[in-house]
Each structure stands twice: as structure tokens, then as C-alpha cells.
Amino acid sequence: MTVSEIQKQQQTDLHARLWSIANTLRGTMEAYDFKNYILGLIFYRYLSENVEQRVAKLLEEDGISYEEAWQDEEYREALSEELISDIGYFVEPKYLFSSLLRLIEERTFDIETLQGAINNITESTIGHESQQDFDHLFDDMDLTSSKLGRDVKSRSALIAKVMADIADIPFAYENSEIDVLGDAYEYLIGQFAANAGKKAGEFYTPQQVSKILAKIVTAGKKDLKNVYDPTCGSGSLLLRVGREANVRKFYGQELTATTYNLARMNMLLHGVNYMNFDIRNDDTIEHPHHLDERFEAIVANPPYSAKWSADAKFLDDERFSAYGKLAPKSKADFTFIQHMIYQLDDKGTMAVVLPHGVLFRGAAEGVIRKYLIEERNVLDAVIGLPANIFYGTSIPTVILVFKKCREHNEDILFIDASNEFDKGKNQNVLTEEHVNKIVQTYLNRETIDKYSYVATLDEVKENDYNLNIPRYVDTFEEEEPVDLQAVSQRIAEIDREIASIDQELATYLKELGL
């Protein structure tokens, strides 16, 4: 089997197991809710096994177990200090995932013990640098919820079943071709985003779209000082950038508390040390947390046409003051663009997904768009994507690429990839081939008939800074000319055939005496 075939098989096996676990909870609660329990328990298992592996190495030469070492005060202090310094937390031996599994096998497991284990992880970080990254991390996994059962006994039985199923997932495939934990996370997010509509679509960006953004902002770079996403959702965009280049620090901000928790879990699940990410829970426009930073790469999929205050105070805010206008209250799309450009490093690249309206809407948005092109000359490319590729919305979207120091500062590249996709069951799908074509066209910056066009700034100016893609990329397909004489002859033939049939039918009716 090839590497890709092995990878696909491993993913298929993993996904089947995950869906089986989901079915354990099906019927007791909505899919959107039980996602929190599956992901929370997968995350707890990861944190627990991470501790076990590190402790095994630390005690390798001592010849004693973690349980034995923890009984000794000197060992206990040394181990907890080492773990806090290295990974930011510790899990006591009695609270390890493996220890709770033994209780499940012995039929002595109680859900309150699991609650104690989760509290133990959080409490271990108090007073340390990692406290903010672990604080309230498990809040969405409510183990006292009546959705799990009416009493402690029934809740314990259900969670015990889920934990036992999760224990069966081979997270440590030998020579695995997939990131098992990461893939499990993304599969569940994807499945429940598909089922939960807009509510989930707020935080999930399909991986193929993430890949396009990541490849664009890392073009020509293998090492990035930092990457930033001001509406980071579950952190999938940030992590995708990390797959394309070595990222030294990840920055993000997310308004929704539940999604903020997912982002922090996702970072840790993917092996990002707590010291190497800074994710905040707040409104990015009203209360930005990283304004003093400048970022080498910025990626984002902001909420489309979100409402914001558009308060006059923002005209004095350095992020917006130079434009002379604020985006309308009903559409914050350009507000996010302005915020990100302010934070973009002079040699950085920014790629953002937005609805098509940003390309042509007038009034204040038209003024801001003109300023970005005419005065700042920061718009590098406009890439139109197919409709119905995002969970929760069927509208077509566009990727805008910005750079402060552009290599090609006399033109703007337009790509119309809206017609190149595979039909999926619920959503249209971008294949690897589609993704590579978009990225290569961007990198080569070439005009391809009916697909891409390099427009000069003068052409954009002639169009009054309207960026609507069909103005630049002509995808019109001429229809074959109609042979009117042949059509006329065919109509005459049909008329004769009808007359013949009518005559034959009349003969039959006469014979029947009708």
C-alpha cells in the first residue's frame, strides 16, 4: 500500500470508531452537545498519557513506578515541579486515565472521581505561567448535566462506556501516517459542524480552505516568528499554518467561550507547548489583546457581515483613523480587514476569507476599499471560491491576500476558482488538485484563460475600484451556433410524423366504431 492509502485506511478506521462512540450518546442529547464530552474525554486521555510518558522517562533509572514515587514527598515535589516546568500541569497517579479505566473494569468507577481528576489538572496549574491556558478548559464538559442521566449512577455508567470506547482507539499507531489525535478532533468538529449548521459553522473552516490560506501566507518561508488569527475559532487555521512552516508562536482571539476552550485544547492536542501559544477570549475589535504585536502571517475566516458598534470613537483608533470612514454597523467585514492590516508586519502576508460583498459594495466600504488599493496598495490577490463549501452557509466566498511590501506592486491577481469543485453529499468539496491549482496560480501570478487574470492598477481604477471578479476574469462560454435550416427541417419532419400518427389513430377509432 502507498503512504496515502495507509493514511486513508487509518483515518477510515479511526472515524468508524469515533462515530461508534458518538452513537453511545445519541438519543440522550443533541449531536452538538455530545461533541463536548467526546472531545473533552479524548483531551483528558491525551493530557493523562502525556504525563505518563514523561514520568516514565524521568523515573527510567530509578526503577520505581509513578504510584510509588508519588508516595515519597521528595519524589512528588521533584516530579510535580518538572512536569509544571515542562508541560504546565500534572495529573496525580490516582487520576490518570489508565487508573480510572481500572476502576471501570472493577465496576467501582464513579463520575465524581472523573470530576476530581479534571479539577486536579486545573488546580495543578494555579499560580504558574500555564494557569491562563488551562483555566476553565473543561467547562463545556458538564458531568453533572441531566442529559447524561437522571442520577450519579446512570451518568457514571454512560461516561464509563464512552471512556472504555475511547481507550480502544489506538492513538499511538506505530509508524502512523496520520496525526491521530488531531485527526480525531477535526473529524468530530467536521461531523458536528455539518449537523449543527450555522451554530457550528462559526468555528469550523474546511481543511482544504485552511490549506490554501496556509500555503499562501507561508510561501517561500519555512520558519515564521509568529502567526495570528483574530477570529481563531477552534484554532484549525493557525495549526494548518504550523503544518506548512515552523511557527515559533501562535496568537489568536475568540469571542465565544466554548470555542475559545476548543482552541486551547486543539493547541495542546497538537503538541503546541503552553508557552508557544497565546489565545484570548474577548471581542477582537472592541477589546484587542495583541495590539502591540506585529505578525509575520495572519489568517482569518471572520463571521460574515457581522454587526458591530461602529462607534465614532473608532475614528480616533489607529487601526481605523487613516481611512476617514468606518464600516457600517451591519457589516464588520472591512473592520476585521483594517484591524488585521494594522497588525501585519511590513514583510508579512495576510489571507482572509470573506463574502463577495466586500468586492463591490459602495458607500463607506467603497471608500475603505479604494484607500486600501490607491493609498496603501496592499491588496495582492482576489481568489473566488465555489459556493457551498462552508458548513452553515451556501454563499460563495472570496480569499483576499494582503501584503504591505508587495513584490508585484503594479497589479492585482484575480483568480476565479468558483466552478472547480466536486459535488459532495452536504457540501461541495475542493480536492487536492483544486487546491494546488489555486496555490500554483497565485505563486506563478499568471493569466490563465477563463481562470485567472493579472489586472493593472489602472484597470482597477477604471472599474472605480470595484473588484467583482467577472469584471476581470471572463468565464463566458460561447454556445455552439444553432443551424436554423436544420431546425426548420426537423420541425417539418415532426409535423409530418404527427399527421401520420393522427391519421393512423383515426383509422383505429373508426374500426372500433368510436
N, C-alpha and C positions, 0 to 999 in steps of 0.2 A: 504493500500500500504506500502511496505517496504521503508526504507530510500533510498536505491539505486534506487527504482522505482520512488520515488518522485523526486529524483535528476535528473534522466533521463528525466522525463516529463518536469521539469522546464527548463532543458537545451534545449530540443526539441522546446519548446515554444519560448525561447529566440532566438535560432538560426533561427527559421522561421521569427521572427520579424526583425532580423538583415539582413537576406537575402532580405526581402521585401524592407528595406531601401536601400540596395545596388542596387536593381533594379530601384530605383528612379534615380540613377546616371548612370545606364547602358545606353550606347549609346552616352553619352556626352564625355566619356573619358575611358581610359583603366582601367581594374579592379585594376591593381597595383597602379594607381594614386588615384582612388576614395577611396581606403582604408585610405589614409591620411586624407580625410575630415571626414569620419565616425568616425575614431579613435580620431581625433582632437576634434570633437564636443562632443563625449562621454566624453573625458577627460575634456573639458571645463565645461560640465554639472557637472561632479564629483567635480571639484575644487569649482564651484559655490555652490553646495548643501552642500559641506563640510563647507564652510564659513557660510551658513545659519544656519546649525545645531549648530555650535559652538557659533554663535552670539545669537541664541535663548536661549542657556544655560546662557550666560553671562548677558543677559537682562531679565532673568526669573523673578527676583524680582523687576525690575524697572517698569514693566507694560507699556513699550513703544516698538514700532516696530523698526526694523533696519533703515527704512527710516527716521523715526522721530529722532532717536538717531544721525544719520549721519548729520542732520541739525545743531546739537549742537556741537560747536567746542570742548568742553571738552570731551563729549562722543566720538566724532570722533577720537580724539587723543588717548584716552584710548583704544578704540576698535582696531584701527589700530596697536597700539603697542602690544596689547595682541595677535592679530592674527599673526603678524610678528614673535613674540617670539615663538608662539605655532606651527604654520604650515608653516611659512616662507613667506606668501603672504596674500593679502586681495583682495576682489572684492567689489567695491562700489555698493550700492543698485541698482542704475540705470543700472548697467552692469550685474546683476545676470541673470542666465539662465532663471529664472522664470519671470524676468522683461521683457526680450526680447520676451518671449512667449506671454506676454500680448500685446506687440506691434504687434506680428504676428496675434493674434486674432483680433486686432483693424485695421489690414491691414495698419499699419504705419511703419512696420519694414523695415529697410534699412541695407544692408550688411555692410555698413560703420560703423554702430553702433556696429556690432559684431566685426569689426576690432578694434574699440575703446576699447571694452571690453577686448580683448586679449592683447592689448597694456597696458591697465590698470593693468592687472595681472603682466606682466613683469616689468613694471615701479615700482610697489609696492615693489619689491624685491631689487631695486637698492640701493647699499650702505649697504646691510645687508648680513649676512652669507649665506643666501639662494640664492643670486644672481646667482652664477655659476650654480646652479641646475635648475634654471628657464630660464636662458639666451637662447634666440633663440629656445625655446621649441616648438613654433608653426610655425617655419619657413616653414615646409613642407605643411602646410595648406594655400596655396596661394589664398586668397579671391579676388585677382584682376585678376586671370587667366581667359583667354578667354574660357577655357574648361568648365567653369561654365555658360557661356553665353556671348553674344557679348557686353552687356551693363549692367550698375548697376541694372537696373530694373529686367532683366532676371536672373542675378546672385542672386539677393535678393530673387526672387520667388523660385528658386531652393533650396537655402540654407534654406529658411523658411520651405519648405516642409520637408527637412531632419531633421531639428531641431524639428519640430512638431512630426515626427515619433519617433525620439529618446526620446522625452518627454513621449511617450506612453509606453516605456519599463519600467516595474516595477522593478527598481533597488533595491527597499527595500522590497523584499518579506518578509512577516512575517515568522519567523522560517525557513528561506530559507536554503535549503540543499546545495546550490551552492554559490560560490563567484561570484555574478552576473557580476560585472564589470570586474573582472579578466577573467571570462569565455567568456564574450563578446569579450574581447581583443584577447584571444587565439583563439577563433573560427574564427574571421576575419583574423588574421595573418595566421592561418592554411588554410583557404579557398583561400586567395590570394597567399599564397606560392604555393599551388597546381596549381594555374592558371598561375603563373608568372615564373615557372621554376627556373633556377639557380639564377636569379636575387634575388628572394625571399629566396631561399634555403640558401643564405649566412647568414641569420639571424634567421632562424627558426629550432629548434630542436624538433622533435615529443615528446609529453609529456611522452610517455612510455619509451623512451630512457633517457629522463631527469630524470625520476623516478628511473631508475636503477642506474645512476650516483649518484643521491642524497642519495639514501638508502645506497650505498657503502661508501660514504665519511662521513656519519653520523652514521655509525654502532657503537652501544654501546655508543652513545653520545646524550644527549638531549639539551645541551647548547653549542653553538660554539661562541668563541670570534669573529671570522670573517670568511668570505668565499670570494674567489676571482675567477674571470673568466677573463683571459687576452684577450679573443676574445668574449666579452659578448653578441654581437648581441642585441636582444630585451630584454635581462635580464631574459629570461624564466628559464634558468638553475639555476641562482642564486636564483630566487624566489622559485623554486622547492626545493632547499636545505632548504629554510626557512619554507617549509611545513613539513619537516621531523624533524627539530630541531629548537630551539630558536636561531636565529642568531643575534648577537649584532651589527654587522656592515657588510654591503655588499660593496665589491670593484670590479670594473670592468674597462676595457678599450676597446674601439671600434673605428675602423678606419673610418667607413662610417658615415658621419654626420647625415643622415636621420635615420639610425639605432640607433645611439647614442641618438637621440631625443626620439625614441621609448622606449629605455631602461629606460631613466629618467621618462617618462610618466608611464611606467609599474610599476616602483618602487612606485611612488606616488599613482597610481590607486590601488595598493595592500596594501595601508596604511602604507608604509615604510616612516617614517619621513625623511625630507631632511637631518637632521643631522646624520642619520643612514645609508647613502649610499654615496659612493664616486665613481662616474662614470666619466671617462675621454675620450675625443675624440682625439685620436692620434695613431700612429703606435707603437704597443707594443714592437716590437723588437728594432726598431731604437730609439724610444723616450719613454721608460717605465716611468710611473708616480708613481709607488708604490714600487720602489726597496728597500726601507728601511724597508718595512713591511714583516713580515713572517706570513703565513696563515695556519690556522688550517684545512681548507678544500679548495681544488682547484678543479674546474670542468671546462671543456672546450670542445668545438667542433670547432677547428680551421679550417680555409679554407684549403681544402685538397691539398697537394703538391703545395702550393703557391710559387711564385717566391720571392726571397729576394736578397739583395745586396751581401751577403757572403763576405763583405769587410774584408781585412786582419786585420783591427783594432779590430775586434771582438775576435781575438786570445788573445788580452790583456784584454778583458772584463771578469770580474769574473764569469759571467754566463757560459762562454764557454771555458775559458783558460785551464782548467784541462784536457779536452778531447783530446787536441792535433790536432783535426780536426774540421772543420766547415761543416755543412750540405751543400749539393750542392746548387747552385744558383736556380736551377729549382725545388727544393723540400725543403720547410722550415719546414717539419713535425717535425724533430728532434730539430730544432731551438726552436720551441714552447715548446717541452718537456724539453729541457735544461733550458729555461727561467723559466718554472713553478717549476722545481725541485729546482732551486736556491731560489725561494721564498717560498718553502714549509717549514712549521715549523717542527722541529725534531719529534714531535708527531702527525703530520698532515697526512692526506690521500689525494691523488690526483687521479682523474679519468678523462681520456681524450679519446675522440672518434677520430679515425684516419683511413686512408685507410690501407689495408692489406700489402701494400708495405713496411711499417716500420718494419714488422716482418722478412723480409728476404733480402731486398736489400743490396748489398755489398758496396765496396769502403768506402768512409768516413762514410756513415751511418752504415756500418758494424762495423767500429772501435768504433763509439759512442755507438752503442747497446752493444757491448762487454764490454766497460768501465762501462756502467750503471749496467750490471749484475755482472761482475767479480770483479771490483774495488769498486763500490758503493753498490752493492747488494740491489738496491732499487725497482726492479720490483717485484710486489707481485702477479699479475694475468694478464692473457690474455684471453679476452672474445670475441669470434667471433659472430657477429650479422648477421641476414639474409640480403640478397641483397634487394634493392628497398624498404627500409623503410624510406628513407630521401627524402624530396622534392628536386627536382633538380638534383638528381643523383641516378642511379640504382646500383652503385657498392656496394659490401658487405663491411662492416666496422668492426672495432675491438675496443673494450674498453681496454685500458691499465691502470692498477691500480698500483700506486707507493706509497711507504712508506719509510721514512728514517730510522725508527726504527721498523723493521718488527718482528712480533711475531713468524713467521714461516720463519726464515732466511736460511733454508737449502733447500728450494724448491720453485717452482713457480707453481701456479694453472693454468691449461688450461681448458677453457670451450668452447665447440662447440655448440652454440645455433643457428647455421645458418639454420637448417632445421625445426625449430619450430616457425611457424607463421601462421596467417590466411591470405588468399588472399583478398585484398581489390580492390576497383574499379581502383584507380590510383596507390596506393602503397600497399605493403604488410604491415600487421599490427601485432604488438606484443600485445597480450591480457594480462589481469591481471595475468592469470595463467602462461604465458610465463615469465613475469617479475618476479613473485615470485619464479619461479623455478631457474632462473639465480641468483637472490639475495641469496636465501637459499643455493644454491650450493656454492656460494662464501663464505658465512658465515660459513657453515659447513666444507668447504675445503675438499671435499670428491671426490673420484674417482667413477664415475658412468659409467657403460658400454655404450660405443658409445656416451657419452655426456661430460664427464669431466675426467681429469687426473692430479694427483699431481706429477709433474716431479722433480726429484732431480736436484740440480745444476750441478752435474756430468753428468747427461743425457743431459742437455742443452749444457754443454761444449763439449760433444761427438758429438753433432749436430753442432758444430762450431758456437754456439750462434744464430743459425737460429731458429726463433720462429714460423715458419709456423705451424699452428695448427694441420693439418693432420699428422705431424711427431709425435705428442704426443697423440692425440685422434683418435682412429681408428673407423671410422663410416662405414666401408665397410660391406655391407650386402651380405652374400653368396646367390647366386641364387640356386633355387632348382635343383638337378641333373636331367639331361634330360634322359628319358628312350628311348635309341636309338632303341631297338627292337620294342617298341610300335609305335614309329615314323615311322619305316620302314613298319610295318604292315598297318599303316594308309595311307601311300603313295601308297601302293599296292592296298588298297581298293579304293582310289581316282582314280587310273589308271583304275580299272575295271569299276567304275561308269562312267568315261569319255567315255570309249569304248562302254558301253551300250547306252549312250546318243547319241554318234556318229552313232551307228547302227540304233537307232530309228529315228534319224533325216534323215538318208539316205533313210529309208522306206517312210517317208512322202514326201521327194523330188521326189522319183520315182513315187509315186501316183499322184503327181502334174505334172508329165512329165517334170521335170526340171533336 
